[in-house]
């Protein structure tokens, strides 16, 4: 058994498509991006997505795309573990599950059995459910929650459609959070209720934990494009990690960020050290025994594994202090302070 | 180990010969052939035989995360021309459940779907899948108790279109021989799992540090993290010994030293 090992297939060599949405216009649009892909027609996406004993790491090396119809709940209440930026009616929706980035610490790895992304093509049903909610009260809706939608935008056009939908619904605000460097922001209508949000990490953290994600420079270039279009951008320094020389590398990252984006173009910033629910951590420690990001001996507090309080405070207060040199305190959100 | 399941001896014979597999001791009524890396089982025709054989062999050998399963054999088709196919979906005709092995590796084989039924394919029966066999879905179902979908590969060669009068053992063996080299090449190139981070033996450190059971667990986690982050914890321990801090004399001393080590590793 000494021959050279078989090569892995390219990602998206295969696209699994639910039978009932095979001829949906958005399915056809997405499939046109993968003319060489093997299309496998399936009954329900869970038949592929929820199989037992899947290998997350291996699947990430050769991801397959799953196209499906979302049914059941379309809009969910936001988690207490996530920053709501003072919005009373904080919701998220799942236009897609999973993402092309492979962050070691990502909670989706504790939530799902598969590394393959699922895109729900029936956007019109998400819009209908959002309109129902808007009849009751204003809505602050996070789109990139159990996914990062930006890398899929060229093939789906979903964010552009969400942008246009938001412009036409004055009580709706949307947040589009991403680590992607894809420069899509000239396609999204500029509006104060549309919030491009960039998750930034220092390069040593990116290299160590955020596999397959763009470098800090590339993320900042994408954020700059959003700024140049007229958006005020949200920055997310969350999750932060206690890597060696963390003070220096986080301070350098902030300085570079402010140079590229200029403080006046920043809408607000959230900061937070890594935290993960007990249930997800238990699974992820089992699934990823060689990941330092999840094997760190965190402490359990209020159902979440996190750094010891003293360390967490030290890191968050330090970063908050550095940011305070550039932006008003009111613009800096820290989950713990609520 | 690569576990190969083939319904009939005639289909398996070219693999057995070319891989120089030796007959092993009969296990129940199940015939197996092996070398150092491969265990080939004649699983019998039909869903029940195949499922029973697969589950028995995989259980007996404690198949797990490091292993592969390869299912190989003939099938019927009215859609696909004669050739060897890699299956990307296998539907059980009885339960209508479909199984999906991960298609992760480049084999350069055309892919196909298969319908697995209990009886021999009759020409007047129509179905939407590309191929028809009598074992695939049941082997997948049985194997999924032991392995993940990334560990299974299913190969089928088309032997007929429902006309089976001329399909005897000799014909089947000759047909299988046409594809055996391709399958063997793939078997030889299946990737061996990467090595995991080696476990560290802390058995000497536990008593020297006066560890309770709880402290042992905490120390294991701490050192595992230090290993992953390449933090020089061994040097720190050596410095404790050199300074006469280790071994400790009391549990209180042990706790102090443990927290010093923890502060060093976690930069607290």
Interface residues (C-beta under 8 A of the other chain):
Chain A: X1 X2 X3 X4 X5 X6 X7 X8 X9 X13 X14 X16 X38 X40 X42 X43 X47 X48 X51 X52 X53 X54 X55 X58 X59 X61 X62 X64 X242 X244 X289 X290 X291 X292 X295 X296 X297 X308 X310 X311
Chain B: X37 X88 X89 X98 X100 X102 X103 X104 X105 X106 X107 X111 X113 X144 X147 X148 X149 X150 X151 X185 X186 X188 X189 X190 X191 X192 X196 X197 X218 X221 X222 X224 X225 X228 X229 X262 X266 X267 X268
